[in-house]
Amino acid sequence: MLKKDDSIMVILSSPSGAGKTTISKKIQQKYQNFKISVSHTTRKPRPNEVEGIDYFFLSNDQFKDKIKNNEFYEYAKIFGNYYGTSKKSVIDLLKNKNDVLFDIDWQGTQQLSKHSELKLTKIFILPPSKKELKKRLIQRNQDKPEIVSERLNFYENDLKHKDDYDFVVINDNLEACFKKVEEIILSEKRKV
């Protein structure tokens, strides 16, 4: 069983391209005690991604073995690839008295929320508009045009799940959004 002590667990979710990963990294850089729960995935690494820092990259068979062995708190298939949160990784972070940051989508949030031993603060980040989201997805230049279209098609569905979260923050300006998320986290940290 997990013992919370004074550690907190924060979920950051958003439609793809709304800024959750950038904000997650900024939190981890500013607060040494915050550690991002590094997800496992079957997708191929992007050029700037590092094994064990951005993701643990697995084959489909390796991922499915972990599912069979009940090694994930949550997992989902998104845009044709699996993503999952390892129980062992989270437990190890908490044993070391770290605060845990989850950079996951709404499907993962729903699954994590079923584990009552995880005391979660859930924050949903939204772009100011779908038009702005499209612009950001194109500017980041990480995905083929058909993937950008697919991510935009999922936007409306992502939006339906914002009420599952404790807080919703609009990312109209990265620094202002980061400050708001930081205020929420510091407020939640004071409660423990």
C-alpha positions in Angstrom: 0.0 0.0 0.0 1.2 3.5 -0.8 1.9 5.8 2.0 1.4 9.4 1.0 3.4 11.3 3.7 3.7 14.8 2.5 4.2 13.9 -1.2 1.6 15.0 -3.7 0.5 13.5 -7.0 -0.5 15.8 -9.8 -2.0 14.9 -13.1 -1.5 17.3 -16.1 -3.7 16.4 -19.1 -4.6 18.3 -22.2 -5.5 17.8 -25.8 -2.4 16.9 -27.8 -0.3 20.1 -28.4 -1.9 22.2 -25.7 1.3 22.4 -23.6 1.2 19.8 -20.9 4.6 18.3 -21.5 6.3 21.7 -21.6 4.6 22.7 -18.4 5.5 19.4 -16.8 9.2 19.8 -17.6 9.1 23.4 -16.3 7.7 22.2 -13.0 10.3 19.5 -12.7 13.1 21.9 -13.5 12.0 24.5 -10.9 11.0 22.0 -8.1 13.7 19.4 -7.6 11.3 17.2 -5.6 8.9 16.9 -8.5 9.6 13.9 -10.7 7.7 13.1 -13.8 6.2 9.6 -13.9 8.0 8.4 -17.1 5.4 6.5 -19.1 6.1 3.4 -21.2 5.1 3.6 -24.9 5.2 1.5 -28.0 5.6 4.6 -30.3 9.0 5.3 -31.9 11.2 8.0 -30.2 11.2 11.5 -31.6 14.7 12.8 -32.5 15.1 14.7 -29.3 13.7 12.1 -26.9 15.8 10.1 -24.5 15.1 6.5 -23.2 14.2 6.6 -19.5 13.8 10.4 -19.4 11.0 11.1 -21.9 9.6 7.5 -22.2 10.5 3.9 -21.8 10.2 2.7 -25.4 8.9 -0.9 -25.7 7.8 -3.2 -28.5 4.1 -4.2 -28.7 4.9 -7.6 -27.3 6.9 -6.2 -24.3 4.0 -3.8 -23.5 1.4 -6.6 -23.7 3.5 -8.7 -21.4 3.4 -5.9 -18.8 -0.4 -5.6 -19.2 -0.7 -9.4 -18.6 1.5 -9.1 -15.5 -0.7 -6.2 -14.1 2.3 -3.9 -14.0 0.4 -0.7 -15.0 -1.8 1.6 -13.0 -3.2 2.7 -16.3 -2.6 2.2 -20.0 -4.3 3.2 -23.2 -3.9 2.9 -26.9 -3.7 6.4 -28.4 -3.0 7.2 -32.1 -2.1 3.6 -32.7 0.4 3.3 -29.9 0.2 2.1 -26.3 1.1 4.3 -23.3 1.1 3.2 -19.7 2.1 4.2 -16.1 4.2 1.6 -14.3 3.1 0.8 -10.7 6.7 0.2 -9.7 7.9 3.5 -11.0 5.3 5.5 -9.0 5.9 3.5 -5.8 9.6 4.0 -6.1 9.2 7.8 -6.5 6.9 7.9 -3.4 9.3 5.8 -1.4 11.9 8.4 -2.1 9.5 11.1 -0.8 9.2 12.7 -4.3 6.2 14.5 -5.5 4.9 12.8 -8.7 3.8 14.5 -11.8 1.7 12.5 -14.4 1.7 13.8 -18.0 -1.2 11.7 -19.3 -4.5 12.0 -21.2 -8.0 11.7 -19.9 -8.2 8.0 -20.4 -5.2 7.5 -18.1 -6.7 9.9 -15.6 -9.9 7.9 -15.5 -8.0 4.7 -14.8 -5.6 6.3 -12.2 -8.6 7.8 -10.4 -9.9 4.3 -9.8 -7.0 3.6 -7.4 -8.2 5.1 -4.2 -4.7 4.9 -2.6 -3.5 7.5 -5.1 -4.4 11.0 -3.8 -4.5 12.9 -7.0 -4.8 16.6 -8.0 -6.1 16.7 -11.5 -5.4 19.7 -13.8 -6.6 20.0 -17.4 -4.9 22.4 -19.7 -6.7 23.8 -22.7 -5.6 25.9 -25.6 -7.5 29.1 -26.1 -9.1 27.7 -29.3 -9.0 24.8 -31.7 -7.6 27.2 -34.3 -4.7 28.0 -31.9 -4.2 24.3 -31.2 -3.8 23.6 -35.0 -1.3 26.4 -35.3 0.8 25.0 -32.4 0.6 21.4 -33.7 1.9 22.6 -37.1 4.6 24.8 -35.6 6.0 22.1 -33.4 6.7 20.2 -36.6 6.9 16.8 -34.9 4.1 15.0 -36.7 3.0 14.3 -40.3 0.0 16.3 -41.5 -2.3 13.3 -41.2 -1.3 12.9 -37.5 -2.0 16.6 -36.9 -5.4 16.1 -38.5 -6.0 13.1 -36.3 -5.0 15.0 -33.1 -7.4 17.8 -34.1 -10.2 15.4 -34.6 -9.7 14.1 -31.1 -9.9 17.7 -29.6 -13.7 17.8 -29.3 -13.7 14.4 -27.5 -10.8 15.5 -25.2 -12.9 18.6 -24.3 -15.8 16.5 -23.1 -13.6 15.2 -20.3 -12.5 18.5 -18.8 -15.1 18.2 -16.0 -13.4 15.1 -14.7 -10.6 17.4 -13.4 -10.2 19.5 -10.2 -8.9 22.5 -12.2 -9.0 23.7 -15.8 -6.4 26.1 -17.0 -6.3 27.9 -20.3 -2.9 28.0 -22.0 -3.2 31.4 -23.8 0.3 32.3 -22.7 2.8 29.7 -21.6 4.3 31.6 -18.7 0.9 32.7 -17.3 -0.4 29.1 -17.6 2.7 27.8 -15.9 2.2 30.3 -13.0 -1.4 29.3 -12.6 -0.5 25.6 -12.5 2.3 26.4 -10.1 -0.1 28.2 -7.8 -2.5 25.3 -7.8 0.3 22.8 -7.0 1.7 25.0 -4.2 -1.7 25.4 -2.7 -2.3 21.6 -2.8 1.2 21.0 -1.3 0.3 23.3 1.6 -2.8 21.2 2.4 -0.6 18.1 3.1 
